[in-house]
Structure formats: structure tokens, C-alpha cells
Amino acid sequence: MARDIESAPVTNAWRIDDVICGLADDLDALRAGTISVADATARAALAKQVFNGARLAINARRSLELTARTLNDPERTI
């Protein structure tokens, strides 16, 4: 099963671009003094968990795809 990365990239499903823009906005807000260091740290920790979740999902999908290819083609090795 081929993935159509061009029309539906993984970053869209996880809204990675929004997370990155949010982190940049938080850095600007921290520098401007409109949010505290604790707020910035908490937001960065949440972003880290989003990135970890995306990484786990990508790795799981890759593993499942490799297994499916192996089952469909016994001659193919991982």
C-alpha cells in the first residue's frame, strides 16, 4: 500500500508546523516578558510529547509496512 506523501504528509496529520510556530511564538513571548519561564517550559514539554507521539506513530507504521511487504513477498528480506 503506497502512501501519498505529497498530498497528505505526516506533518499535516500531526500539525507539526503549528507546533513549531507555537514554539517560536512562545520564545518571542518569553523574550517580551508576556509569559513566564514556567509557562514556556510547560509548553515546550507538551510540544516534546507531540513530537514523541509523531515519532512513535511513524516508526510503528514503518514497522507494519515492512512486515506486510515481507508477508506478501516471501522472497523479500527486511
ABEGO torsion letter per residue (X at the ends): XBBBAAABBAAAAAGAAAAAAAAAAAAAAAAAGABBAAAAAAAAAAAAAAAAAAAAAAAAAAAAAAAAAAAABAABBX
